[in-house]
């Protein structure tokens, strides 16, 4: 396993390559900086599983950076689409003087709702929504069928909708 000093050296060796590569996905400097840090954080977390001396490490690193960029862009587009669909409703709520629930309160409610989902369904849901994996990829990771993945995610969404319904009433 890499020591912190070795990892810092690895970072110095590859940071420019990763940043240059990520500029092909966005020209936003701040976004690239964040993505670079997130990619290297993934490498740090997996330092016990990765052979950093392997000749194909740079390719692996750049593939990880590509997947990270695509995942982030995909989630941003989902957010932009959601915002576009709900912008009029949000403006109407604000204009009526109704306060929108505090983000901290929503996060707490989301955490509580997640805790009410079975362990396997929660794992499938999080792999889908937070890791950006497809149903076949989740099935492979969890060693279950695609239909079971669909069932788990459907159950998770039902619970989340039910538990978070109070936050969705105005929208």
Wavefront OBJ file of the C-alpha trace (Angstrom):
o trace
v 0.000 0.000 0.000
v 1.192 3.499 -0.820
v 2.342 5.821 1.910
v 1.139 9.398 1.999
v 4.468 10.687 0.625
v 4.383 8.172 -2.232
v 0.813 9.168 -3.028
v 1.755 12.859 -3.041
v 4.520 12.040 -5.538
v 2.044 10.086 -7.653
v -0.325 13.068 -7.530
v 2.447 15.435 -8.652
v 3.369 13.080 -11.512
v -0.164 12.777 -12.907
v -2.170 15.838 -11.847
v -1.439 17.799 -15.037
v -2.330 14.823 -17.248
v -5.643 14.293 -15.468
v -6.499 18.004 -15.517
v -5.672 18.321 -19.232
v -7.756 15.259 -19.966
v -10.728 16.579 -17.983
v -10.664 19.861 -19.921
v -11.970 17.838 -22.868
v -15.232 17.460 -20.906
v -15.585 21.018 -19.599
v -13.802 24.330 -19.882
v -14.893 25.331 -16.383
v -11.642 25.669 -14.435
v -13.234 25.304 -10.993
v -15.111 22.192 -12.099
v -11.928 20.613 -13.466
v -10.094 21.390 -10.235
v -12.856 19.738 -8.194
v -12.984 16.717 -10.487
v -9.205 16.245 -10.314
v -9.365 16.231 -6.528
v -12.294 13.809 -6.556
v -10.487 11.436 -8.945
v -7.366 11.394 -6.789
v -9.483 10.942 -3.688
v -10.911 7.808 -5.336
v -7.350 6.615 -5.987
v -6.413 7.266 -2.354
v -9.424 5.318 -1.102
v -8.534 2.392 -3.364
v -4.782 2.557 -2.736
v -4.780 -0.931 -1.204
v -6.371 -2.452 -4.319
v -4.489 -0.654 -7.089
v -1.037 -1.463 -8.444
v 0.328 2.031 -9.026
v 3.496 0.561 -10.575
v 1.559 -1.296 -13.284
v 2.385 -0.046 -16.808
v -1.324 0.481 -17.466
v -1.911 2.630 -14.383
v -2.035 5.916 -16.311
v -4.693 4.480 -18.628
v -6.654 3.298 -15.606
v -6.354 6.728 -14.000
v -7.549 8.517 -17.135
v -10.417 6.041 -17.571
v -11.432 6.738 -13.966
v -11.268 10.479 -14.718
v -13.408 10.007 -17.835
v -16.027 7.992 -15.960
v -16.076 10.566 -13.181
v -16.561 13.432 -15.644
v -19.352 11.622 -17.469
v -21.077 10.778 -14.194
v -20.886 14.397 -13.024
v -22.125 15.753 -16.347
v -24.972 13.248 -16.335
v -26.046 14.244 -12.826
v -25.817 17.946 -13.696
v -28.047 17.412 -16.708
v -30.558 15.569 -14.514
v -30.511 18.487 -12.108
v -30.833 21.003 -14.943
v -33.752 19.048 -16.395
v -35.436 18.844 -12.981
v -34.884 22.548 -12.416
v -36.251 23.370 -15.856
v -39.352 21.236 -15.237
v -39.985 22.694 -11.770
v -38.787 26.289 -12.136
v -42.278 27.750 -12.563
v -43.537 25.896 -9.491
v -40.555 27.040 -7.424
v -41.075 30.657 -8.484
v -44.788 30.399 -7.615
v -43.966 29.013 -4.162
v -41.466 31.797 -3.499
v -43.866 34.457 -4.776
v -46.636 33.205 -2.485
v -44.389 33.745 0.526
v -44.307 30.065 1.434
v -40.881 29.198 2.753
v -39.012 26.354 1.164
v -37.802 23.791 3.704
v -34.301 24.213 4.969
v -31.771 22.087 3.054
v -30.454 20.626 6.303
v -33.939 19.452 7.250
v -34.351 17.806 3.864
v -30.961 16.076 4.146
v -31.881 14.744 7.590
v -35.237 13.475 6.335
v -33.506 11.842 3.359
v -31.044 10.087 5.683
v -33.877 8.833 7.885
v -35.801 7.653 4.820
v -32.725 5.826 3.512
v -32.351 4.057 6.841
v -35.880 2.651 6.431
v -34.934 0.884 3.204
v -33.671 -2.697 3.434
v -29.902 -3.060 3.236
v -29.889 -4.717 -0.214
v -32.437 -2.319 -1.725
v -30.539 0.661 -0.289
v -27.282 -0.636 -1.759
v -28.874 -1.080 -5.205
v -30.451 2.378 -5.018
v -27.203 4.079 -3.966
v -25.187 2.270 -6.634
v -27.667 3.544 -9.196
v -28.201 7.100 -8.011
v -24.899 8.008 -6.375
v -22.415 5.845 -8.257
v -24.190 6.124 -11.616
v -24.108 2.395 -12.313
v -26.551 0.837 -14.766
v -28.890 -1.961 -13.706
v -26.732 -4.653 -15.396
v -23.638 -3.253 -13.631
v -25.454 -3.277 -10.285
v -26.611 -6.844 -10.915
v -23.007 -7.867 -11.514
v -21.654 -6.009 -8.463
v -24.342 -7.409 -6.161
v -24.386 -10.836 -7.834
v -28.160 -10.711 -8.408
v -30.417 -10.625 -11.468
v -31.354 -7.428 -13.275
v -35.011 -8.042 -12.333
v -34.001 -8.159 -8.661
v -32.133 -4.870 -9.096
v -35.275 -3.349 -10.621
v -37.341 -4.648 -7.709
v -34.904 -3.312 -5.091
v -34.747 0.144 -6.660
v -38.518 0.267 -7.105
v -39.018 -0.567 -3.404
v -36.438 2.050 -2.400
v -38.150 4.724 -4.496
v -41.558 3.855 -3.027
v -40.214 4.305 0.497
v -38.413 7.537 -0.391
v -41.514 8.991 -2.060
v -43.621 8.073 0.939
v -41.156 9.330 3.546
v -40.323 12.564 1.715
v -43.824 13.372 0.502
v -44.084 16.444 2.773
v -41.135 18.041 0.970
v -42.658 17.314 -2.421
v -46.124 18.787 -1.804
v -45.318 22.279 -3.038
v -43.452 21.075 -6.066
l 1 2 3 4 5 6 7 8 9 10 11 12 13 14 15 16 17 18 19 20 21 22 23 24 25 26 27 28 29 30 31 32 33 34 35 36 37 38 39 40 41 42 43 44 45 46 47 48 49 50 51 52 53 54 55 56 57 58 59 60 61 62 63 64 65 66 67 68 69 70 71 72 73 74 75 76 77 78 79 80 81 82 83 84 85 86 87 88 89 90 91 92 93 94 95 96 97 98 99 100 101 102 103 104 105 106 107 108 109 110 111 112 113 114 115 116 117 118 119 120 121 122 123 124 125 126 127 128 129 130 131 132 133 134 135 136 137 138 139 140 141 142 143 144 145 146 147 148 149 150 151 152 153 154 155 156 157 158 159 160 161 162 163 164 165 166 167 168 169 170 171
